[in-house]
Amino acid sequence: MHLDLSFYNWDLITNFVLKGLYFSLELTFIATLGGVLFGTVLALMRLSGRKWLELPAAIYVNGMRSIPLVMVILWFFLLVPAIIGRPVGAEVSAIVTFIAFEATYFSEIMRAGIQSIARGQVYAGQALGMTYGQNMQLVVLPQALRNMLPVLLTQTIILFQDTSLVYAIGAYDMLKGFEVAGKNFGRPIEAYLAAAVLYFVMCYALSWTVKRLHHRIAIIR
């Protein structure tokens, strides 16, 4: 097998990869933000002590976590248009499914973080006359978020890696950009090799940053 190193040039990046990279980063950001918000709601439902809130949240979280993400993406992309009677774009399908799916993982992180806060903090808030919502907003969540930050960022890195799954519905992500480049240049092996290297470099750098942040937080605490 012969690898053509001349394949790697700036035109490859500007014409094919950057478009896909932008969407991968955009999807990661939107899915993280939406997943954390939705996941926080799910976590609070499961910790509310009310069965009518706990049960549906638990069913949703456990059910969604039992299904591969690629299946959720395909189901939404193929079934929703049949239900609503009009097509749903690959990008919209990716954003909705990633938020819905990743929220289940973020919810477990949020739930663990909230439960890590000493009960005395909660009782102190209650003693001051705070409602459940005020206690969570002003006392529990600010402390929990600091504890959860490294884990949340690690899950975000995993989310970025998972964005390559939107390839299954034809969305133009970073992997798709490399694939198109490989077909245009007639160098599919080099294209996939370049994609693997770029994914590794980006994720390794982000993981190292999260590790450093975790050490700094640990020292402060």
Order of alpha helices (4+ residues) and beta strands (2+ residues): alpha-alpha-alpha-alpha-alpha-alpha-alpha-alpha-alpha
